[in-house]
Amino acid sequence: NNLAVVGAVVFIATRQHALLILMHEGAHVRLFGNQVTNDTVSDLLLAMPLNISTRRYRHLHGLHHRYTNHAADPDRKTIANDDQWHFPRSRSSALMVVLRDLTGINLPRTLKSFALYAPWTSLLERLQGNSRTGLTDAEILRLALVQMATLGALAWTGGWVTYGVLWVLPTATVLPLLLRIRGVAEHEDMPGGDE
């Protein structure tokens, strides 16, 4: 039933968004008092299933808190040249942004933003000898565990198409819209400064 699939895609995207909200708390070390436990749980259960590194997100998000809406704000830098983030806008123009998100047309822009937080970017930096921003040994192990568990489960169940429709599709369509709505609601037209 196509309507059930659409409903599932929307519902799953809202749960993916919830995972990212919890990962945000992990970036602030609010899940567990011990940072190693905090980062391990955050990476394994919240961040890495959505291709994000908690520590990488923490670093950039800390700069965002420090320089909110200033030139040094990495979020502001990311969206400054992306007209899809410029609000307020007319109702018809806003509807076009929504439709571009929901149809995946904005996906290349979304992937560019996600790459800033991706463990893959950090892994490449590590392989190039940048130990400050590259993944640690523990993060590489966590990334390997998440990927092996995902690929193992898919190979065992044969759920490749289901995974694509019910995990990747929500990530590529509805989740970016939810992140845009939240980002605009929280930060658009705010004066710069510390949060």
For each residue, the residues with C-beta under 8 A, 3 or more apart:
1: 4 5
2: 5 6
3: 6 7
4: 1 7 8
5: 1 2 8 9 165 166
6: 2 3 9 10
7: 3 4 10 11
8: 4 5 11 12 166
9: 5 6 12 13 165 166 169 170 173 174
10: 6 7 13 14 170 174
11: 7 8 14 15
12: 8 9 15 16 166 167 170
13: 9 10 16 17 170 171 173 174 175 178
14: 10 11 17 18 174 178
15: 11 12 18 19
16: 12 13 19 20 50 170 171 175
17: 13 14 20 21 175 178 179 182
18: 14 15 21 22
19: 15 16 22 23 45 46 47 49 50
20: 16 17 23 24 46 47 50 52 179
21: 17 18 24 25
22: 18 19 25 26 31 42 46
23: 19 20 26 27 42 46 47 50 52 54 57
24: 20 21 27 28 57 61
25: 21 22 28 30 31
26: 22 23 29 30 31 38 39 41 42 46 47 54
27: 23 24 42 54 57 58 61
28: 24 25 58
29: 26 32 33 35 38 39
30: 25 26 38
31: 22 25 26 38 41 42
32: 29 35 37 38 41
33: 29 37 38
34: 37 38
35: 29 32 38 39
36: 39 40 138
37: 32 33 34 40 41
38: 26 29 30 31 32 33 34 35 41 42
39: 26 29 35 36 42 43 54 55 138
40: 36 37 43 44 138 142
41: 26 31 32 37 38 44 45 46
42: 22 23 26 27 31 38 39 45 46 47 54
43: 39 40 46 47 48 53 54 139 142 143 146
44: 40 41 48 142 145 146
45: 19 41 42 49
46: 19 20 22 23 26 41 42 43 49 50 54
47: 19 20 23 26 42 43 50 52 53 54 57
48: 43 44 51 52 53 119 142 143 146
49: 19 45 46 146 150
50: 16 19 20 23 46 47 171
51: 48 114 118 119 120
52: 20 23 47 48 56 57 114 117 118 119
53: 43 47 48 56 57 117 118 119 122 135 139 143
54: 23 26 27 39 42 43 46 47 57 58
55: 39 58 59 122 136 139
56: 52 53 59 60 116 117 118 119 121 122 133
57: 23 24 27 47 52 53 54 60 61 117
58: 27 28 54 55 61 62
59: 55 56 62 63 133
60: 56 57 63 64 74 75 116 117
61: 24 27 57 58 64 65
62: 58 59 65 66
63: 59 60 66 67 72 73 74
64: 60 61 67 68 73 74 75
65: 61 62 68 194 195
66: 62 63 72 194
67: 63 64 70 71 72 73 76 192
68: 64 65 73 187 190 192 193 194 195
69: 73 76 187 190 191 192 193
70: 67 73 76 192 193
71: 67 76 77
72: 63 66 67 77
73: 63 64 67 68 69 70 76 77 192
74: 60 63 64 77 78 116
75: 60 64 78 79 183 187
76: 67 69 70 71 73 79 80
77: 71 72 73 74 80
78: 74 75 82 112 113 116
79: 75 76 82 85 113 183
80: 76 77
81:
82: 78 79 85 86 109
83: 86
84: 97 100 106 109 180
85: 79 82 180 183 184
86: 82 83 89
87: 94 184 188 189
88: 188 189
89: 86 93 94 97
90: 93 94
91: 94 95
92: 95 96
93: 89 90 96 97
94: 87 89 90 91 97 98
95: 91 92 98 99
96: 92 93 99 100
97: 84 89 93 94 100 101 106 180
98: 94 95 101 102 177
99: 95 96 102 103 105
100: 84 96 97 103 105 106
101: 97 98 104 105 106 110 173 174 176 177 180
102: 98 99 173 174 177
103: 99 100 173
104: 101 107 172 173
105: 99 100 101
106: 84 97 100 101 109 110 176
107: 104 110 111 172 173 176
108: 111 112
109: 82 84 106 112 113
110: 101 106 107 113 114 172 176
111: 107 108 114 115
112: 78 108 109 115
113: 78 79 109 110 116
114: 51 52 110 111 117 118
115: 111 112 118 120 121
116: 56 60 74 78 113 121
117: 52 53 56 57 60 114 121
118: 51 52 53 56 114 115 121 122
119: 48 51 52 53 56 122 123 135 139 143
120: 51 115 123 124
121: 56 115 116 117 118 124 125
122: 53 55 56 118 119 125 126 133 134 135 139
123: 119 120 126 127 134 135 140 143
124: 120 121 127 128 134
125: 121 122 128 130 133 134 135
126: 122 123 129 130 131 134 135 140
127: 123 124 134
128: 124 125 134
129: 126 134
130: 125 126 133 134
131: 126 134
132:
133: 56 59 122 125 130
134: 122 123 124 125 126 127 128 129 130 131
135: 53 119 122 123 125 126 139 140 143
136: 55 139 140
137: 140 141
138: 36 39 40 141 142
139: 43 53 55 119 122 135 136 142 143
140: 123 126 135 136 137 143 144
141: 137 138 144 145
142: 40 43 44 48 138 139 145 146
143: 43 48 53 119 123 135 139 140 146 147
144: 140 141 147 148
145: 44 141 142 148 149
146: 43 44 48 49 142 143 149 150
147: 143 144 150 151
148: 144 145 151 152
149: 145 146 152 153
150: 49 146 147 153 154 163
151: 147 148 154 155
152: 148 149 155 156
153: 149 150 156 157 159
154: 150 151 157 158 159 160 163
155: 151 152 158
156: 152 153
157: 153 154
158: 154 155
159: 153 154 162 163
160: 154 163 164
161: 164 165
162: 159 165 166
163: 150 154 159 160 166 167 168
164: 160 161 167 168 169
165: 5 9 161 162 168 169
166: 5 8 9 12 162 163 169 170
167: 12 163 164 170 171
168: 163 164 165 171 172
169: 9 164 165 166 172 173
170: 9 10 12 13 16 166 167 173 174 175
171: 13 16 50 167 168 175
172: 104 107 110 168 169 175 176
173: 9 13 101 102 103 104 107 169 170 176 177
174: 9 10 13 14 101 102 170 177 178
175: 13 16 17 170 171 172 178 179
176: 101 106 107 110 172 173 179 180
177: 98 101 102 173 174 180 181
178: 13 14 17 174 175 181 182
179: 17 20 175 176 182 183
180: 84 85 97 101 176 177 183 184
181: 177 178 184 185
182: 17 178 179 185 186
183: 75 79 85 179 180 186 187 188
184: 85 87 180 181 187 188
185: 181 182 188
186: 182 183 190
187: 68 69 75 183 184 190
188: 87 88 183 184 185
189: 87 88
190: 68 69 186 187
191: 69
192: 67 68 69 70 73
193: 68 69 70
194: 65 66 68
195: 65 68
